[in-house]
Amino acid sequence: MKLMAKKFEDFTDLVIYQIYPKSFKDTNNDGIGDINGIIEKLDYLAELGINAVWLCPCYKSPNHDNGYDISDYRDIMDEFGTLDDMKKLISEMHARNMKLIMDLVPNHTSNEHRWFAKSRKGNNEYRDYYYWFDEPVNNWTSCFGGSAWQYDDERKQYYLHSYTVEQPDLNWTNPRVVKEMQDVVDFWIDLGADGFRCDVIDQISKDFENGNNCFGPELHKYINALFGREKTAGIFTVGECWADDIEEICKHTAYERNELSTLFIFGHLDAGRAGKFTPGNPDLKVTRDVITMWQLQMQENGLLYSLFTDNHDNNLYISRVGNDKELRYESATCIAAMFYLMRGVPFIYQGQEIGITSSEYDSIESFADIESINAYNEFINKGLSEEEAIKKINFGSRDNPRRPFAWDNSE
């Protein structure tokens, strides 16, 4: 008999803490956070009342997009430690009754993944693991700027990359790709993972006919193939998905559909900005109205609401809609009360508990985020001065939430 996913009531006790491993805690003084640093701080998390951790990608990666370009889903990034360290982390978490939520990246791999290496050679088994065409079939652009199509000299064809050139999109219309990702999920469940945050899950089905790089015709079929199985029954799953109406959200998260436990709903993230790199109206009434609307709609439909203000992809909420200087404490507690007194699952981003604020850098050389660097170059090409461009990058850069956690007052 096919097992059903857990109802939302089974997850309402979760208090989830998001860790960006690279900048959380460094134990070997190489300037990069590591798995042992997470282990070292588990008691700290327990004291906060945390009982689940969403861990951003820690897989083997050449780091063209900070770990979201994965070259091996079954191994650990050298800078972070080893697979044995990971097993120890899972064991130590479970000893403290904490759940581990891995970051699953199903839409793309690194171009250094063995699948892509074999696909670009035209290997029969791997030939269609990615989208290959003799010419670009549309004018899609990468999320980081420029064309989403890249010519490959070895295969003599173009491949699709929705993000960096080094992140080719997987072709989910190939049943072998679906099976590969099922095996990745099963590998981590066997190691002890208790759930998954699913990166850009809405993009795994493309709609080439209507020109949409997401919400393709087979999307729900693919999600169900991942999580509607006996192996995955009862695990917690949250999707990064830009669904903006309750009907689509129900398709993803309704109990009887066996897909996801919940979604991140992003409408409130527009508060305080007119664009990713442009400040806007900081009025918290906008936030109030948006989250109240979704709270009521999710409740009426018996769905689980994800409560969050910050993550690794957005400049910090307190610095956009609050006063992060004279009224930092008041702003942080006000925002926390607005969200975490609602009904749903709270997600706390590392540093949010101490009211961490956005930082500023003087030059583009200080930035590591590929999105910010590309945007800076676009601003300069459009005629902005260096000072103007840096000001915009300082406002919107993903480097803001990714800077090292200040465990003490040392430099």
C-alpha positions as CSV (number, residue, x, y, z in Angstrom):
1,M,0.0,0.0,0.0
2,K,1.3,3.5,-0.9
3,L,2.1,5.4,2.3
4,M,0.8,9.0,2.6
5,A,3.0,11.9,3.7
6,K,2.5,13.2,7.2
7,K,-0.3,15.8,7.7
8,F,0.8,19.3,8.5
9,E,0.0,18.8,12.2
10,D,2.9,16.4,12.5
11,F,5.4,19.3,11.7
12,T,4.0,22.1,13.8
13,D,6.5,21.5,16.6
14,L,9.5,22.1,14.3
15,V,11.7,25.2,15.0
16,I,14.1,25.2,12.1
17,Y,17.5,27.0,12.0
18,Q,19.1,27.6,8.7
19,I,22.9,27.2,8.5
20,Y,25.1,28.5,5.7
21,P,28.1,26.2,6.5
22,K,30.8,28.3,4.8
23,S,30.2,31.2,7.2
24,F,28.8,29.6,10.4
25,K,31.8,28.3,12.5
26,D,35.4,27.7,11.5
27,T,37.3,25.2,13.7
28,N,40.6,24.8,11.8
29,N,41.3,28.6,11.2
30,D,41.3,28.4,7.4
31,G,38.7,31.2,7.2
32,I,35.9,28.8,6.1
33,G,33.2,27.3,8.3
34,D,33.1,23.5,8.6
35,I,31.0,20.6,9.7
36,N,33.0,20.3,13.0
37,G,32.0,23.9,13.7
38,I,28.3,23.0,13.4
39,I,28.9,20.0,15.7
40,E,30.6,22.4,18.2
41,K,27.6,24.7,18.3
42,L,24.8,22.1,18.5
43,D,24.3,22.7,22.3
44,Y,24.0,26.4,21.5
45,L,21.3,25.7,19.0
46,A,19.6,23.4,21.6
47,E,19.6,26.2,24.1
48,L,17.8,28.4,21.5
49,G,15.0,25.8,21.3
50,I,16.1,24.6,17.8
51,N,15.0,21.1,17.0
52,A,15.7,21.0,13.2
53,V,18.5,22.4,11.0
54,W,18.3,23.2,7.4
55,L,21.8,22.8,6.1
56,C,22.7,24.7,2.9
57,P,24.6,22.6,0.3
58,C,27.8,21.0,1.7
59,Y,28.3,18.6,-1.2
60,K,31.4,18.4,-3.3
61,S,31.5,21.5,-5.5
62,P,33.9,23.8,-7.4
63,N,31.9,26.7,-5.8
64,H,31.0,28.8,-8.8
65,D,27.7,29.4,-7.1
66,N,28.6,28.8,-3.4
67,G,27.9,25.1,-3.3
68,Y,24.8,25.1,-5.5
69,D,26.9,23.8,-8.4
70,I,27.3,20.2,-7.2
71,S,29.9,17.8,-8.7
72,D,29.1,14.9,-6.4
73,Y,25.8,14.6,-4.4
74,R,27.3,11.7,-2.3
75,D,30.4,13.4,-1.0
76,I,31.3,16.5,1.1
77,M,33.1,19.7,0.0
78,D,36.8,19.4,1.0
79,E,36.7,22.8,2.9
80,F,33.8,21.5,5.1
81,G,35.2,18.1,6.1
82,T,34.5,14.5,5.2
83,L,31.5,12.2,4.8
84,D,32.6,10.7,8.2
85,D,32.3,14.2,9.7
86,M,28.8,14.4,8.2
87,K,27.8,11.1,9.7
88,K,29.0,12.3,13.1
89,L,27.0,15.5,12.7
90,I,23.8,13.5,12.0
91,S,24.5,11.2,15.0
92,E,25.1,14.2,17.3
93,M,22.0,16.0,16.1
94,H,19.8,12.9,16.6
95,A,21.3,12.5,20.1
96,R,19.8,15.9,20.9
97,N,16.5,15.1,19.2
98,M,17.3,17.5,16.3
99,K,16.3,16.7,12.7
100,L,18.6,17.3,9.7
101,I,17.0,18.9,6.6
102,M,19.4,18.7,3.7
103,D,19.4,21.2,0.8
104,L,18.4,19.2,-2.3
105,V,19.5,20.8,-5.7
106,P,17.5,18.9,-8.3
107,N,17.4,21.4,-11.2
108,H,21.1,21.5,-12.1
109,T,24.5,20.1,-11.4
110,S,28.0,21.4,-11.8
111,N,29.6,21.1,-15.2
112,E,32.3,19.1,-13.4
113,H,29.8,16.4,-12.4
114,R,30.6,13.1,-14.1
115,W,27.1,13.0,-15.6
116,F,27.8,16.2,-17.6
117,A,31.3,15.0,-18.5
118,K,29.8,11.9,-20.1
119,S,26.9,13.8,-21.6
120,R,29.1,16.3,-23.4
121,K,31.0,13.4,-24.9
122,G,27.7,12.0,-26.3
123,N,27.9,8.9,-24.2
124,N,24.7,6.9,-25.0
125,E,23.6,6.4,-21.4
126,Y,24.2,10.0,-20.4
127,R,23.5,11.7,-23.7
128,D,20.1,13.2,-22.7
129,Y,20.8,13.9,-19.0
130,Y,20.9,17.6,-19.9
131,Y,19.1,19.8,-22.5
132,W,21.1,19.9,-25.7
133,F,20.1,21.7,-28.9
134,D,21.9,22.6,-32.2
135,E,20.7,26.2,-31.7
136,P,19.1,28.0,-28.8
137,V,15.4,27.3,-29.0
138,N,14.3,30.5,-27.2
139,N,15.6,33.7,-25.8
140,W,15.7,32.6,-22.1
141,T,18.2,34.5,-19.9
142,S,20.1,33.2,-17.0
143,C,19.0,34.3,-13.5
144,F,22.5,35.8,-13.1
145,G,22.3,37.7,-16.4
146,G,23.1,36.9,-20.1
147,S,21.8,34.1,-22.2
148,A,20.8,30.8,-20.6
149,W,22.3,29.0,-23.6
150,Q,26.0,28.0,-23.8
151,Y,27.8,26.5,-26.8
152,D,29.9,23.5,-25.9
153,D,33.0,23.0,-28.1
154,E,33.2,19.4,-27.3
155,R,29.6,18.3,-28.1
156,K,29.1,21.0,-30.7
157,Q,25.7,21.9,-29.3
158,Y,24.1,24.4,-26.9
159,Y,23.1,23.4,-23.4
160,L,20.7,25.1,-21.0
161,H,21.9,26.8,-17.8
162,S,19.3,28.7,-15.8
163,Y,22.1,30.0,-13.5
164,T,25.8,30.2,-14.1
165,V,27.4,28.8,-17.2
166,E,28.9,26.1,-14.9
167,Q,25.4,24.9,-13.8
168,P,23.8,23.0,-16.6
169,D,20.1,22.1,-16.1
170,L,19.2,18.5,-15.7
171,N,16.7,17.0,-18.2
172,W,13.9,15.6,-16.1
173,T,12.1,14.3,-19.2
174,N,14.7,11.5,-19.1
175,P,13.5,8.7,-16.7
176,R,17.2,8.0,-15.9
177,V,17.5,11.5,-14.4
178,V,14.4,11.0,-12.2
179,K,15.9,7.7,-11.0
180,E,19.3,9.4,-10.3
181,M,17.6,12.0,-8.1
182,Q,15.5,9.4,-6.3
183,D,18.7,7.6,-5.5
184,V,20.3,10.8,-4.2
185,V,17.3,11.3,-1.9
186,D,17.5,7.7,-0.7
187,F,21.2,7.9,-0.1
188,W,20.8,10.8,2.4
189,I,17.7,9.2,4.0
190,D,19.8,6.1,4.6
191,L,22.5,8.3,6.2
192,G,19.9,9.7,8.6
193,A,18.5,12.9,6.9
194,D,15.0,13.7,8.1
195,G,13.9,16.0,5.3
196,F,14.9,18.2,2.4
197,R,14.7,21.8,1.4
198,C,14.2,21.7,-2.4
199,D,16.1,24.3,-4.3
200,V,14.1,25.9,-7.2
201,I,11.9,22.9,-7.4
202,D,9.4,24.7,-9.7
203,Q,12.1,24.6,-12.5
204,I,12.6,20.9,-12.9
205,S,9.8,20.8,-15.5
206,K,10.3,23.2,-18.4
207,D,7.5,24.6,-20.6
208,F,9.4,25.1,-23.9
209,E,6.1,25.4,-25.8
210,N,4.9,28.4,-23.9
211,G,8.3,29.9,-23.1
212,N,8.3,29.2,-19.3
213,N,11.4,27.9,-17.5
214,C,9.3,26.7,-14.6
215,F,5.9,25.2,-13.7
216,G,6.1,22.9,-16.7
217,P,3.5,20.3,-17.5
218,E,5.2,17.4,-15.6
219,L,6.2,19.3,-12.5
220,H,3.8,17.6,-10.1
221,K,4.6,14.2,-11.6
222,Y,8.3,14.7,-10.9
223,I,7.8,16.0,-7.4
224,N,5.6,13.0,-6.6
225,A,8.2,10.7,-8.1
226,L,10.7,12.1,-5.5
227,F,8.5,12.2,-2.4
228,G,5.4,10.1,-3.0
229,R,7.2,6.9,-2.3
230,E,7.3,4.5,0.7
231,K,11.0,5.4,1.3
232,T,10.1,9.1,1.7
233,A,6.8,8.8,3.6
234,G,6.8,11.0,6.7
235,I,9.9,13.1,5.9
236,F,9.6,16.9,6.0
237,T,10.0,18.7,2.7
238,V,9.9,22.4,1.9
239,G,10.0,23.8,-1.6
240,E,11.6,26.9,-2.9
241,C,8.9,27.7,-5.4
242,W,7.5,31.0,-6.7
243,A,3.8,29.9,-6.5
244,D,1.8,33.0,-5.9
245,D,-1.8,31.7,-5.7
246,I,-3.5,29.4,-3.3
247,E,-4.6,26.9,-6.0
248,E,-1.0,26.3,-7.1
249,I,0.2,26.0,-3.5
250,C,-2.5,23.4,-2.8
251,K,-1.2,21.4,-5.8
252,H,2.2,21.3,-4.2
253,T,1.3,20.8,-0.5
254,A,-2.2,19.3,-0.1
255,Y,-1.9,16.2,2.1
256,E,-3.5,13.8,-0.3
257,R,-1.2,14.7,-3.2
258,N,2.0,13.2,-1.7
259,E,4.3,16.0,-2.8
260,L,5.7,18.6,-0.4
261,S,5.0,19.4,3.3
262,T,5.1,23.2,2.7
263,L,6.5,25.9,0.4
264,F,8.3,29.1,1.0
265,I,6.0,32.0,0.1
266,F,8.0,35.0,-0.9
267,G,5.6,37.9,-1.3
268,H,6.7,39.7,1.9
269,L,10.3,39.8,0.8
270,D,9.5,42.7,-1.5
271,A,9.0,44.9,1.6
272,G,11.6,47.7,1.8
273,R,12.8,47.3,-1.8
274,A,11.7,48.4,-5.2
275,G,14.1,45.8,-6.8
276,K,16.8,43.4,-5.7
277,F,19.4,46.2,-5.6
278,T,17.0,49.2,-5.1
279,P,15.6,50.4,-1.8
280,G,11.8,50.9,-1.6
281,N,9.0,51.6,0.9
282,P,10.1,50.2,4.3
283,D,6.5,50.4,5.8
284,L,5.9,47.3,7.9
285,K,2.2,47.6,7.1
286,V,3.0,46.0,3.7
287,T,4.6,43.1,5.5
288,R,1.6,42.8,7.9
289,D,-0.9,42.8,5.1
290,V,0.9,40.2,3.0
291,I,1.6,37.7,5.8
292,T,-1.9,38.0,7.3
293,M,-3.4,37.3,3.9
294,W,-1.3,34.1,3.5
295,Q,-1.8,33.1,7.1
296,L,-5.6,33.1,6.5
297,Q,-5.5,31.4,3.1
298,M,-3.2,28.6,4.3
299,Q,-5.3,28.1,7.4
300,E,-8.5,27.9,5.5
301,N,-7.0,25.2,3.2
302,G,-5.5,23.2,6.0
303,L,-1.9,23.9,4.8
304,L,1.3,24.4,6.7
305,Y,2.7,28.0,6.5
306,S,6.4,28.6,6.6
307,L,7.4,31.6,8.7
308,F,10.6,33.4,7.8
309,T,12.1,36.8,7.1
310,D,15.7,36.0,6.2
311,N,17.7,33.4,4.2
312,H,21.0,33.1,2.3
313,D,19.7,34.8,-0.8
314,N,18.3,38.1,0.4
315,N,19.7,41.2,2.2
316,L,18.7,41.2,5.8
317,Y,15.1,42.1,6.6
318,I,16.0,44.2,9.6
319,S,18.2,46.5,7.4
320,R,15.4,46.9,4.8
321,V,12.3,47.5,6.9
322,G,13.6,48.4,10.3
323,N,16.1,50.8,11.9
324,D,19.2,48.6,12.2
325,K,21.2,51.3,14.0
326,E,19.6,53.3,16.9
327,L,16.6,50.9,17.1
328,R,18.2,47.6,16.1
329,Y,16.9,45.6,19.2
330,E,13.4,47.1,18.9
331,S,13.3,46.4,15.1
332,A,14.6,42.8,15.5
333,T,12.1,41.9,18.2
334,C,9.2,43.6,16.4
335,I,9.8,41.7,13.2
336,A,10.3,38.4,15.1
337,A,7.0,38.9,17.0
338,M,5.2,39.6,13.7
339,F,6.2,36.4,12.2
340,Y,6.9,33.9,14.9
341,L,3.7,34.4,16.8
342,M,1.8,33.2,13.7
343,R,0.6,29.7,13.0
344,G,3.2,27.6,11.1
345,V,6.8,26.5,11.1
346,P,9.4,29.1,12.0
347,F,12.7,29.3,10.0
348,I,15.4,31.2,11.7
349,Y,18.5,32.2,9.7
350,Q,21.9,32.1,11.4
351,G,22.6,35.4,13.2
352,Q,19.0,36.5,13.1
353,E,18.7,35.5,16.8
354,I,21.3,38.2,17.7
355,G,19.9,40.8,15.3
356,I,22.7,40.7,12.7
357,T,22.5,43.5,10.2
358,S,23.7,44.1,6.6
359,S,27.3,45.1,6.1
360,E,28.9,47.4,3.6
361,Y,32.1,47.1,1.5
362,D,34.1,49.7,-0.3
363,S,35.0,47.9,-3.6
364,I,33.7,45.2,-5.8
365,E,36.8,43.1,-5.0
366,S,35.3,42.5,-1.5
367,F,32.3,40.6,-3.0
368,A,32.1,36.9,-3.8
369,D,28.5,36.6,-4.9
370,I,28.3,36.0,-8.7
371,E,24.9,37.6,-8.9
372,S,26.2,40.8,-7.3
373,I,29.4,40.9,-9.4
374,N,27.4,40.5,-12.6
375,A,24.9,43.2,-11.5
376,Y,27.7,45.6,-10.7
377,N,29.2,45.2,-14.2
378,E,25.7,45.8,-15.7
379,F,25.3,49.0,-13.6
380,I,28.7,50.3,-14.7
381,N,27.9,49.5,-18.4
382,K,24.7,51.5,-18.0
383,G,26.7,54.5,-16.9
384,L,26.4,54.4,-13.1
385,S,29.5,55.7,-11.3
386,E,31.5,53.2,-9.2
387,E,30.2,54.8,-6.0
388,E,26.6,54.4,-7.2
389,A,27.0,50.8,-8.3
390,I,28.7,49.8,-5.0
391,K,25.9,51.5,-3.1
392,K,23.3,49.4,-5.0
393,I,25.3,46.2,-4.5
394,N,25.8,46.9,-0.8
395,F,22.0,47.1,-0.5
396,G,21.1,43.9,-2.4
397,S,24.0,41.5,-2.4
398,R,23.6,37.9,-1.3
399,D,27.0,38.4,0.5
400,N,25.1,40.3,3.2
401,P,23.6,37.3,4.9
402,R,26.6,35.1,4.0
403,R,29.2,36.9,6.0
404,P,30.8,35.0,8.9
405,F,28.8,34.7,12.1
406,A,30.3,36.9,14.8
407,W,30.7,34.5,17.7
408,D,32.8,37.0,19.6
409,N,34.2,40.5,19.2
410,S,37.4,39.5,17.6
411,E,38.4,40.8,14.1
